[in-house]
Amino acid sequence: MMFAPRHPLTERAGRSSVIFGLACLHYVIALGLALSKSRGQGTRLDFNSLEGVRKLVSTPGGTLGSWAHMLALDLFTGAWIYRQCRRLDAPGWVRIPALMFTLLTGPFGLLLFLLWRMIGAGRGATLEDEP
């Protein structure tokens, strides 16, 4: 998506629900394993407080679940950015950093792309312009 955006394999991968489905399945399995392990230890899970989430994430299963969660959303967001870049004919200096930072830091890469889209896209594209 960064370096061969027009290659047929890249285009197929960027539109494939299978990749995103597998990433989501990985998350569901990792979360299920973390939850079952915490129940086996008699731990009460608390998703309503920062301390509760910290305790879950501090376990190996919780860390895996968190990583899988971020990976699934970063892949989905990156593919959306890729498709938007193709649709808007975004230059590489926009596409590559946006995708790289989406992979590395998630929301920051999305923010970079959205800022370019609002300020520099030059076509008046808005978030409602989805194909």
C-alpha positions, 0 to 999 in steps of 0.5 A, spaced: 500 500 500 505 504 501 510 502 495 506 499 490 499 502 490 497 500 483 499 493 483 493 488 482 495 484 489 495 490 493 489 493 490 486 486 492 489 486 499 486 493 500 479 491 498 479 484 501 474 482 507 478 476 509 484 480 511 480 484 516 476 478 518 482 474 520 484 480 524 478 480 528 477 473 529 484 473 532 482 479 536 476 475 539 480 469 540 485 472 544 480 476 548 476 470 549 483 466 552 484 472 556 477 472 559 477 465 560 484 465 564 482 471 568 476 467 570 480 461 572 484 465 577 478 468 580 479 475 578 473 480 576 474 483 570 473 491 570 472 494 563 469 500 567 475 503 570 482 505 568 485 500 573 481 494 571 483 495 564 490 496 566 490 489 570 487 486 564 492 489 559 498 487 564 497 480 563 500 476 557 493 474 554 491 481 555 497 484 552 495 479 546 488 481 546 490 489 546 495 488 540 490 484 536 485 489 537 490 495 535 492 491 529 485 489 526 483 497 527 490 499 524 489 494 518 482 496 517 484 504 517 490 503 513 486 500 508 481 505 508 486 511 507 489 507 501 482 506 498 481 514 499 488 516 497 487 512 490 480 515 489 483 522 491 489 521 487 494 523 493 501 523 492 506 519 495 508 524 500 501 524 503 500 516 502 506 513 505 507 517 512 499 516 513 500 509 512 506 508 516 504 512 522 497 508 522 501 502 522 506 505 528 501 509 532 494 508 529 490 515 530 496 519 528 496 516 521 489 517 520 489 524 523 495 526 518 491 523 512 484 527 515 488 534 515 491 533 508 484 531 506 481 537 509 486 542 507 490 539 501 486 535 497 484 540 493 478 537 490 473 539 496 472 532 498 469 531 505 468 525 509 461 524 506 464 523 499 464 515 500 463 511 493 
